[in-house]
Amino acid sequence: MSWKRRLVALASVILGVSSCSSTAGPFVTNISSDGRGGLVIEKCMAKFDPWMSTVGNSECRNTNIQLRTP
C-alpha cells in the first residue's frame, strides 16, 4: 500500500473517530418545590454520545418561580 493510500485511510479513520456528539433542547428535566411556596424548574440540554450510544443531560440551569395565591 502506498503512503498516499495510507494517508487517506488514516484521515478517514480520524474523521470517523472525531464525530461530534449532538445536543438538543433545552428541555424541562425536573420541577420541584422550593419550600417557600414557589417552584424550582431545572432545564437541561439533551446530549447524545454516539460512541457509547447513550443520552445524557448537559448544561443544566435552575430557574426559581415564585407563586402567589390571591
PDB file with one MODEL, atoms N, CA, C and O in Angstrom:
MODEL        1
ATOM      1  N   MET A   1       0.849  -1.178   0.000  1.00  0.00           N
ATOM      2  CA  MET A   1       0.000   0.000   0.000  1.00  0.00           C
ATOM      3  C   MET A   1       0.890   1.235   0.000  1.00  0.00           C
ATOM      4  O   MET A   1       1.817   1.338   0.804  1.00  0.00           O
ATOM      5  N   SER A   2       0.616   2.151  -0.882  1.00  0.00           N
ATOM      6  CA  SER A   2       1.449   3.345  -0.982  1.00  0.00           C
ATOM      7  C   SER A   2       1.189   4.277   0.193  1.00  0.00           C
ATOM      8  O   SER A   2       0.185   4.155   0.894  1.00  0.00           O
ATOM      9  N   TRP A   3       2.113   5.212   0.393  1.00  0.00           N
ATOM     10  CA  TRP A   3       1.961   6.138   1.515  1.00  0.00           C
ATOM     11  C   TRP A   3       0.768   7.059   1.326  1.00  0.00           C
ATOM     12  O   TRP A   3       0.188   7.519   2.310  1.00  0.00           O
ATOM     13  N   LYS A   4       0.384   7.342   0.071  1.00  0.00           N
ATOM     14  CA  LYS A   4      -0.790   8.187  -0.185  1.00  0.00           C
ATOM     15  C   LYS A   4      -2.066   7.478   0.248  1.00  0.00           C
ATOM     16  O   LYS A   4      -2.945   8.085   0.859  1.00  0.00           O
ATOM     17  N   ARG A   5      -2.162   6.202  -0.069  1.00  0.00           N
ATOM     18  CA  ARG A   5      -3.340   5.436   0.346  1.00  0.00           C
ATOM     19  C   ARG A   5      -3.389   5.301   1.856  1.00  0.00           C
ATOM     20  O   ARG A   5      -4.463   5.371   2.454  1.00  0.00           O
ATOM     21  N   ARG A   6      -2.252   5.110   2.468  1.00  0.00           N
ATOM     22  CA  ARG A   6      -2.211   5.028   3.940  1.00  0.00           C
ATOM     23  C   ARG A   6      -2.644   6.342   4.574  1.00  0.00           C
ATOM     24  O   ARG A   6      -3.360   6.360   5.575  1.00  0.00           O
ATOM     25  N   LEU A   7      -2.199   7.436   3.976  1.00  0.00           N
ATOM     26  CA  LEU A   7      -2.575   8.748   4.487  1.00  0.00           C
ATOM     27  C   LEU A   7      -4.074   8.977   4.355  1.00  0.00           C
ATOM     28  O   LEU A   7      -4.704   9.494   5.277  1.00  0.00           O
ATOM     29  N   VAL A   8      -4.649   8.600   3.222  1.00  0.00           N
ATOM     30  CA  VAL A   8      -6.101   8.735   3.020  1.00  0.00           C
ATOM     31  C   VAL A   8      -6.853   7.841   4.000  1.00  0.00           C
ATOM     32  O   VAL A   8      -7.856   8.265   4.573  1.00  0.00           O
ATOM     33  N   ALA A   9      -6.385   6.616   4.200  1.00  0.00           N
ATOM     34  CA  ALA A   9      -7.035   5.708   5.146  1.00  0.00           C
ATOM     35  C   ALA A   9      -6.955   6.260   6.564  1.00  0.00           C
ATOM     36  O   ALA A   9      -7.937   6.206   7.304  1.00  0.00           O
ATOM     37  N   LEU A  10      -5.805   6.787   6.949  1.00  0.00           N
ATOM     38  CA  LEU A  10      -5.635   7.367   8.274  1.00  0.00           C
ATOM     39  C   LEU A  10      -6.540   8.577   8.465  1.00  0.00           C
ATOM     40  O   LEU A  10      -7.151   8.736   9.522  1.00  0.00           O
ATOM     41  N   ALA A  11      -6.627   9.424   7.454  1.00  0.00           N
ATOM     42  CA  ALA A  11      -7.501  10.605   7.533  1.00  0.00           C
ATOM     43  C   ALA A  11      -8.961  10.185   7.664  1.00  0.00           C
ATOM     44  O   ALA A  11      -9.719  10.811   8.405  1.00  0.00           O
ATOM     45  N   SER A  12      -9.361   9.139   6.958  1.00  0.00           N
ATOM     46  CA  SER A  12     -10.738   8.646   7.052  1.00  0.00           C
ATOM     47  C   SER A  12     -11.045   8.129   8.449  1.00  0.00           C
ATOM     48  O   SER A  12     -12.122   8.382   8.989  1.00  0.00           O
ATOM     49  N   VAL A  13     -10.102   7.409   9.029  1.00  0.00           N
ATOM     50  CA  VAL A  13     -10.291   6.900  10.385  1.00  0.00           C
ATOM     51  C   VAL A  13     -10.374   8.049  11.388  1.00  0.00           C
ATOM     52  O   VAL A  13     -11.224   8.034  12.279  1.00  0.00           O
ATOM     53  N   ILE A  14      -9.513   9.026  11.249  1.00  0.00           N
ATOM     54  CA  ILE A  14      -9.514  10.164  12.168  1.00  0.00           C
ATOM     55  C   ILE A  14     -10.831  10.930  12.077  1.00  0.00           C
ATOM     56  O   ILE A  14     -11.395  11.311  13.103  1.00  0.00           O
ATOM     57  N   LEU A  15     -11.323  11.158  10.869  1.00  0.00           N
ATOM     58  CA  LEU A  15     -12.596  11.857  10.701  1.00  0.00           C
ATOM     59  C   LEU A  15     -13.748  11.044  11.279  1.00  0.00           C
ATOM     60  O   LEU A  15     -14.669  11.610  11.867  1.00  0.00           O
ATOM     61  N   GLY A  16     -13.705   9.733  11.117  1.00  0.00           N
ATOM     62  CA  GLY A  16     -14.756   8.883  11.667  1.00  0.00           C
ATOM     63  C   GLY A  16     -14.740   8.846  13.184  1.00  0.00           C
ATOM     64  O   GLY A  16     -15.794   8.834  13.818  1.00  0.00           O
ATOM     65  N   VAL A  17     -13.553   8.829  13.767  1.00  0.00           N
ATOM     66  CA  VAL A  17     -13.421   8.773  15.221  1.00  0.00           C
ATOM     67  C   VAL A  17     -13.783  10.105  15.865  1.00  0.00           C
ATOM     68  O   VAL A  17     -14.262  10.136  16.999  1.00  0.00           O
ATOM     69  N   SER A  18     -13.561  11.188  15.163  1.00  0.00           N
ATOM     70  CA  SER A  18     -13.776  12.502  15.758  1.00  0.00           C
ATOM     71  C   SER A  18     -15.201  13.015  15.573  1.00  0.00           C
ATOM     72  O   SER A  18     -15.439  14.220  15.660  1.00  0.00           O
ATOM     73  N   SER A  19     -16.147  12.121  15.320  1.00  0.00           N
ATOM     74  CA  SER A  19     -17.519  12.576  15.147  1.00  0.00           C
ATOM     75  C   SER A  19     -18.027  13.210  16.427  1.00  0.00           C
ATOM     76  O   SER A  19     -17.763  12.723  17.526  1.00  0.00           O
ATOM     77  N   CYS A  20     -18.748  14.288  16.274  1.00  0.00           N
ATOM     78  CA  CYS A  20     -19.220  15.056  17.416  1.00  0.00           C
ATOM     79  C   CYS A  20     -20.499  14.454  17.969  1.00  0.00           C
ATOM     80  O   CYS A  20     -21.271  13.811  17.257  1.00  0.00           O
ATOM     81  N   SER A  21     -20.699  14.683  19.265  1.00  0.00           N
ATOM     82  CA  SER A  21     -21.978  14.313  19.846  1.00  0.00           C
ATOM     83  C   SER A  21     -22.978  15.409  19.497  1.00  0.00           C
ATOM     84  O   SER A  21     -22.593  16.547  19.229  1.00  0.00           O
ATOM     85  N   SER A  22     -24.240  15.067  19.499  1.00  0.00           N
ATOM     86  CA  SER A  22     -25.251  16.053  19.143  1.00  0.00           C
ATOM     87  C   SER A  22     -26.073  16.424  20.368  1.00  0.00           C
ATOM     88  O   SER A  22     -26.273  15.605  21.265  1.00  0.00           O
ATOM     89  N   THR A  23     -26.550  17.671  20.399  1.00  0.00           N
ATOM     90  CA  THR A  23     -27.352  18.155  21.513  1.00  0.00           C
ATOM     91  C   THR A  23     -28.673  18.700  20.994  1.00  0.00           C
ATOM     92  O   THR A  23     -28.786  19.103  19.837  1.00  0.00           O
ATOM     93  N   ALA A  24     -29.664  18.703  21.869  1.00  0.00           N
ATOM     94  CA  ALA A  24     -30.973  19.261  21.550  1.00  0.00           C
ATOM     95  C   ALA A  24     -31.546  19.866  22.833  1.00  0.00           C
ATOM     96  O   ALA A  24     -31.174  19.477  23.940  1.00  0.00           O
ATOM     97  N   GLY A  25     -32.437  20.804  22.664  1.00  0.00           N
ATOM     98  CA  GLY A  25     -33.101  21.338  23.852  1.00  0.00           C
ATOM     99  C   GLY A  25     -33.001  22.832  23.930  1.00  0.00           C
ATOM    100  O   GLY A  25     -32.714  23.466  22.914  1.00  0.00           O
ATOM    101  N   PRO A  26     -33.216  23.422  25.054  1.00  0.00           N
ATOM    102  CA  PRO A  26     -33.314  22.813  26.382  1.00  0.00           C
ATOM    103  C   PRO A  26     -34.700  22.215  26.644  1.00  0.00           C
ATOM    104  O   PRO A  26     -35.705  22.630  26.066  1.00  0.00           O
ATOM    105  N   PHE A  27     -34.710  21.221  27.542  1.00  0.00           N
ATOM    106  CA  PHE A  27     -35.923  20.556  27.967  1.00  0.00           C
ATOM    107  C   PHE A  27     -36.049  20.667  29.473  1.00  0.00           C
ATOM    108  O   PHE A  27     -35.041  20.704  30.179  1.00  0.00           O
ATOM    109  N   VAL A  28     -37.284  20.722  29.976  1.00  0.00           N
ATOM    110  CA  VAL A  28     -37.511  20.708  31.417  1.00  0.00           C
ATOM    111  C   VAL A  28     -37.269  19.288  31.898  1.00  0.00           C
ATOM    112  O   VAL A  28     -37.911  18.347  31.432  1.00  0.00           O
ATOM    113  N   THR A  29     -36.334  19.140  32.838  1.00  0.00           N
ATOM    114  CA  THR A  29     -35.996  17.808  33.330  1.00  0.00           C
ATOM    115  C   THR A  29     -36.493  17.556  34.746  1.00  0.00           C
ATOM    116  O   THR A  29     -36.577  16.405  35.173  1.00  0.00           O
ATOM    117  N   ASN A  30     -36.825  18.623  35.487  1.00  0.00           N
ATOM    118  CA  ASN A  30     -37.285  18.436  36.864  1.00  0.00           C
ATOM    119  C   ASN A  30     -38.051  19.679  37.308  1.00  0.00           C
ATOM    120  O   ASN A  30     -37.671  20.806  36.990  1.00  0.00           O
ATOM    121  N   ILE A  31     -39.129  19.455  38.044  1.00  0.00           N
ATOM    122  CA  ILE A  31     -39.882  20.532  38.691  1.00  0.00           C
ATOM    123  C   ILE A  31     -40.048  20.132  40.139  1.00  0.00           C
ATOM    124  O   ILE A  31     -40.534  19.040  40.432  1.00  0.00           O
ATOM    125  N   SER A  32     -39.647  21.015  41.056  1.00  0.00           N
ATOM    126  CA  SER A  32     -39.769  20.709  42.475  1.00  0.00           C
ATOM    127  C   SER A  32     -40.140  21.970  43.248  1.00  0.00           C
ATOM    128  O   SER A  32     -40.035  23.086  42.739  1.00  0.00           O
ATOM    129  N   SER A  33     -40.574  21.767  44.484  1.00  0.00           N
ATOM    130  CA  SER A  33     -40.934  22.877  45.361  1.00  0.00           C
ATOM    131  C   SER A  33     -39.678  23.475  45.960  1.00  0.00           C
ATOM    132  O   SER A  33     -38.713  22.764  46.244  1.00  0.00           O
ATOM    133  N   ASP A  34     -39.693  24.792  46.151  1.00  0.00           N
ATOM    134  CA  ASP A  34     -38.555  25.424  46.818  1.00  0.00           C
ATOM    135  C   ASP A  34     -38.763  25.516  48.325  1.00  0.00           C
ATOM    136  O   ASP A  34     -37.897  26.021  49.038  1.00  0.00           O
ATOM    137  N   GLY A  35     -39.911  25.029  48.820  1.00  0.00           N
ATOM    138  CA  GLY A  35     -40.189  25.036  50.253  1.00  0.00           C
ATOM    139  C   GLY A  35     -40.766  26.350  50.760  1.00  0.00           C
ATOM    140  O   GLY A  35     -41.063  26.462  51.949  1.00  0.00           O
ATOM    141  N   ARG A  36     -40.931  27.340  49.901  1.00  0.00           N
ATOM    142  CA  ARG A  36     -41.464  28.650  50.304  1.00  0.00           C
ATOM    143  C   ARG A  36     -42.662  29.044  49.447  1.00  0.00           C
ATOM    144  O   ARG A  36     -42.988  30.226  49.345  1.00  0.00           O
ATOM    145  N   GLY A  37     -43.313  28.074  48.836  1.00  0.00           N
ATOM    146  CA  GLY A  37     -44.468  28.357  48.005  1.00  0.00           C
ATOM    147  C   GLY A  37     -44.135  28.627  46.549  1.00  0.00           C
ATOM    148  O   GLY A  37     -44.991  29.095  45.799  1.00  0.00           O
ATOM    149  N   GLY A  38     -42.933  28.348  46.143  1.00  0.00           N
ATOM    150  CA  GLY A  38     -42.511  28.553  44.763  1.00  0.00           C
ATOM    151  C   GLY A  38     -42.055  27.256  44.129  1.00  0.00           C
ATOM    152  O   GLY A  38     -42.112  26.192  44.746  1.00  0.00           O
ATOM    153  N   LEU A  39     -41.608  27.353  42.906  1.00  0.00           N
ATOM    154  CA  LEU A  39     -41.130  26.187  42.166  1.00  0.00           C
ATOM    155  C   LEU A  39     -39.693  26.392  41.709  1.00  0.00           C
ATOM    156  O   LEU A  39     -39.262  27.512  41.436  1.00  0.00           O
ATOM    157  N   VAL A  40     -38.972  25.294  41.632  1.00  0.00           N
ATOM    158  CA  VAL A  40     -37.631  25.281  41.041  1.00  0.00           C
ATOM    159  C   VAL A  40     -37.740  24.458  39.763  1.00  0.00           C
ATOM    160  O   VAL A  40     -38.075  23.275  39.807  1.00  0.00           O
ATOM    161  N   ILE A  41     -37.458  25.087  38.624  1.00  0.00           N
ATOM    162  CA  ILE A  41     -37.535  24.432  37.323  1.00  0.00           C
ATOM    163  C   ILE A  41     -36.111  24.186  36.847  1.00  0.00           C
ATOM    164  O   ILE A  41     -35.310  25.116  36.758  1.00  0.00           O
ATOM    165  N   GLU A  42     -35.801  22.938  36.543  1.00  0.00           N
ATOM    166  CA  GLU A  42     -34.482  22.587  36.012  1.00  0.00           C
ATOM    167  C   GLU A  42     -34.618  22.303  34.521  1.00  0.00           C
ATOM    168  O   GLU A  42     -35.444  21.489  34.108  1.00  0.00           O
ATOM    169  N   LYS A  43     -33.792  22.987  33.709  1.00  0.00           N
ATOM    170  CA  LYS A  43     -33.774  22.785  32.257  1.00  0.00           C
ATOM    171  C   LYS A  43     -32.371  22.340  31.858  1.00  0.00           C
ATOM    172  O   LYS A  43     -31.375  22.911  32.303  1.00  0.00           O
ATOM    173  N   CYS A  44     -32.307  21.320  31.017  1.00  0.00           N
ATOM    174  CA  CYS A  44     -31.021  20.796  30.549  1.00  0.00           C
ATOM    175  C   CYS A  44     -31.067  20.565  29.043  1.00  0.00           C
ATOM    176  O   CYS A  44     -32.133  20.410  28.446  1.00  0.00           O
ATOM    177  N   MET A  45     -29.905  20.549  28.465  1.00  0.00           N
ATOM    178  CA  MET A  45     -29.761  20.135  27.073  1.00  0.00           C
ATOM    179  C   MET A  45     -29.620  18.615  27.068  1.00  0.00           C
ATOM    180  O   MET A  45     -28.948  18.053  27.933  1.00  0.00           O
ATOM    181  N   ALA A  46     -30.244  17.952  26.107  1.00  0.00           N
ATOM    182  CA  ALA A  46     -30.067  16.516  25.924  1.00  0.00           C
ATOM    183  C   ALA A  46     -28.863  16.317  25.008  1.00  0.00           C
ATOM    184  O   ALA A  46     -28.742  16.971  23.972  1.00  0.00           O
ATOM    185  N   LYS A  47     -27.978  15.409  25.402  1.00  0.00           N
ATOM    186  CA  LYS A  47     -26.754  15.181  24.644  1.00  0.00           C
ATOM    187  C   LYS A  47     -26.641  13.696  24.292  1.00  0.00           C
ATOM    188  O   LYS A  47     -26.713  12.833  25.167  1.00  0.00           O
ATOM    189  N   PHE A  48     -26.464  13.411  23.002  1.00  0.00           N
ATOM    190  CA  PHE A  48     -26.307  12.036  22.538  1.00  0.00           C
ATOM    191  C   PHE A  48     -24.838  11.753  22.282  1.00  0.00           C
ATOM    192  O   PHE A  48     -24.176  12.490  21.551  1.00  0.00           O
ATOM    193  N   ASP A  49     -24.328  10.689  22.883  1.00  0.00           N
ATOM    194  CA  ASP A  49     -22.943  10.256  22.684  1.00  0.00           C
ATOM    195  C   ASP A  49     -22.951   9.064  21.724  1.00  0.00           C
ATOM    196  O   ASP A  49     -23.370   7.970  22.101  1.00  0.00           O
ATOM    197  N   PRO A  50     -22.491   9.270  20.487  1.00  0.00           N
ATOM    198  CA  PRO A  50     -22.572   8.185  19.503  1.00  0.00           C
ATOM    199  C   PRO A  50     -21.672   6.992  19.824  1.00  0.00           C
ATOM    200  O   PRO A  50     -21.967   5.877  19.394  1.00  0.00           O
ATOM    201  N   TRP A  51     -20.605   7.192  20.551  1.00  0.00           N
ATOM    202  CA  TRP A  51     -19.698   6.083  20.862  1.00  0.00           C
ATOM    203  C   TRP A  51     -20.267   5.157  21.918  1.00  0.00           C
ATOM    204  O   TRP A  51     -20.123   3.937  21.832  1.00  0.00           O
ATOM    205  N   MET A  52     -20.913   5.742  22.914  1.00  0.00           N
ATOM    206  CA  MET A  52     -21.483   4.937  23.991  1.00  0.00           C
ATOM    207  C   MET A  52     -22.959   4.634  23.748  1.00  0.00           C
ATOM    208  O   MET A  52     -23.558   3.845  24.479  1.00  0.00           O
ATOM    209  N   SER A  53     -23.542   5.247  22.737  1.00  0.00           N
ATOM    210  CA  SER A  53     -24.975   5.113  22.425  1.00  0.00           C
ATOM    211  C   SER A  53     -25.828   5.436  23.640  1.00  0.00           C
ATOM    212  O   SER A  53     -26.762   4.708  23.974  1.00  0.00           O
ATOM    213  N   THR A  54     -25.488   6.546  24.298  1.00  0.00           N
ATOM    214  CA  THR A  54     -26.232   6.976  25.479  1.00  0.00           C
ATOM    215  C   THR A  54     -26.726   8.407  25.291  1.00  0.00           C
ATOM    216  O   THR A  54     -26.163   9.185  24.521  1.00  0.00           O
ATOM    217  N   VAL A  55     -27.780   8.725  26.011  1.00  0.00           N
ATOM    218  CA  VAL A  55     -28.308  10.074  26.055  1.00  0.00           C
ATOM    219  C   VAL A  55     -28.187  10.561  27.488  1.00  0.00           C
ATOM    220  O   VAL A  55     -28.590   9.867  28.422  1.00  0.00           O
ATOM    221  N   GLY A  56     -27.636  11.748  27.664  1.00  0.00           N
ATOM    222  CA  GLY A  56     -27.468  12.317  28.996  1.00  0.00           C
ATOM    223  C   GLY A  56     -27.800  13.794  28.987  1.00  0.00           C
ATOM    224  O   GLY A  56     -28.108  14.371  27.944  1.00  0.00           O
ATOM    225  N   ASN A  57     -27.734  14.399  30.161  1.00  0.00           N
ATOM    226  CA  ASN A  57     -28.010  15.824  30.309  1.00  0.00           C
ATOM    227  C   ASN A  57     -26.707  16.611  30.371  1.00  0.00           C
ATOM    228  O   ASN A  57     -25.697  16.129  30.883  1.00  0.00           O
ATOM    229  N   SER A  58     -26.748  17.830  29.839  1.00  0.00           N
ATOM    230  CA  SER A  58     -25.608  18.737  29.950  1.00  0.00           C
ATOM    231  C   SER A  58     -26.135  20.155  30.009  1.00  0.00           C
ATOM    232  O   SER A  58     -27.281  20.417  29.642  1.00  0.00           O
ATOM    233  N   GLU A  59     -25.309  21.059  30.465  1.00  0.00           N
ATOM    234  CA  GLU A  59     -25.648  22.483  30.546  1.00  0.00           C
ATOM    235  C   GLU A  59     -26.962  22.726  31.286  1.00  0.00           C
ATOM    236  O   GLU A  59     -27.841  23.428  30.787  1.00  0.00           O
ATOM    237  N   CYS A  60     -27.091  22.139  32.480  1.00  0.00           N
ATOM    238  CA  CYS A  60     -28.325  22.277  33.261  1.00  0.00           C
ATOM    239  C   CYS A  60     -28.371  23.642  33.948  1.00  0.00           C
ATOM    240  O   CYS A  60     -27.354  24.155  34.414  1.00  0.00           O
ATOM    241  N   ARG A  61     -29.578  24.217  34.001  1.00  0.00           N
ATOM    242  CA  ARG A  61     -29.796  25.505  34.661  1.00  0.00           C
ATOM    243  C   ARG A  61     -31.078  25.440  35.468  1.00  0.00           C
ATOM    244  O   ARG A  61     -32.062  24.836  35.041  1.00  0.00           O
ATOM    245  N   ASN A  62     -31.063  26.068  36.643  1.00  0.00           N
ATOM    246  CA  ASN A  62     -32.239  26.141  37.501  1.00  0.00           C
ATOM    247  C   ASN A  62     -32.851  27.523  37.440  1.00  0.00           C
ATOM    248  O   ASN A  62     -32.143  28.527  37.368  1.00  0.00           O
ATOM    249  N   THR A  63     -34.187  27.569  37.470  1.00  0.00           N
ATOM    250  CA  THR A  63     -34.925  28.832  37.490  1.00  0.00           C
ATOM    251  C   THR A  63     -35.930  28.760  38.618  1.00  0.00           C
ATOM    252  O   THR A  63     -36.674  27.785  38.718  1.00  0.00           O
ATOM    253  N   ASN A  64     -35.968  29.774  39.473  1.00  0.00           N
ATOM    254  CA  ASN A  64     -36.945  29.844  40.558  1.00  0.00           C
ATOM    255  C   ASN A  64     -38.141  30.657  40.115  1.00  0.00           C
ATOM    256  O   ASN A  64     -37.991  31.745  39.559  1.00  0.00           O
ATOM    257  N   ILE A  65     -39.340  30.126  40.363  1.00  0.00           N
ATOM    258  CA  ILE A  65     -40.569  30.832  40.054  1.00  0.00           C
ATOM    259  C   ILE A  65     -41.368  30.963  41.355  1.00  0.00           C
ATOM    260  O   ILE A  65     -41.705  29.964  41.990  1.00  0.00           O
ATOM    261  N   GLN A  66     -41.660  32.193  41.736  1.00  0.00           N
ATOM    262  CA  GLN A  66     -42.460  32.431  42.944  1.00  0.00           C
ATOM    263  C   GLN A  66     -43.934  32.453  42.565  1.00  0.00           C
ATOM    264  O   GLN A  66     -44.346  33.162  41.646  1.00  0.00           O
ATOM    265  N   LEU A  67     -44.719  31.663  43.289  1.00  0.00           N
ATOM    266  CA  LEU A  67     -46.159  31.595  43.066  1.00  0.00           C
ATOM    267  C   LEU A  67     -46.861  32.393  44.154  1.00  0.00           C
ATOM    268  O   LEU A  67     -46.437  32.383  45.310  1.00  0.00           O
ATOM    269  N   ARG A  68     -47.930  33.081  43.785  1.00  0.00           N
ATOM    270  CA  ARG A  68     -48.713  33.812  44.770  1.00  0.00           C
ATOM    271  C   ARG A  68     -50.151  33.306  44.728  1.00  0.00           C
ATOM    272  O   ARG A  68     -50.676  32.965  43.668  1.00  0.00           O
ATOM    273  N   THR A  69     -50.762  33.266  45.879  1.00  0.00           N
ATOM    274  CA  THR A  69     -52.184  32.926  45.945  1.00  0.00           C
ATOM    275  C   THR A  69     -52.958  34.176  46.272  1.00  0.00           C
ATOM    276  O   THR A  69     -52.526  34.963  47.114  1.00  0.00           O
ATOM    277  N   PRO A  70     -54.100  34.383  45.626  1.00  0.00           N
ATOM    278  CA  PRO A  70     -54.865  35.618  45.863  1.00  0.00           C
ATOM    279  C   PRO A  70     -55.540  35.647  47.222  1.00  0.00           C
ATOM    280  O   PRO A  70     -56.214  36.622  47.555  1.00  0.00           O
TER     281      PRO A  70
ENDMDL
END
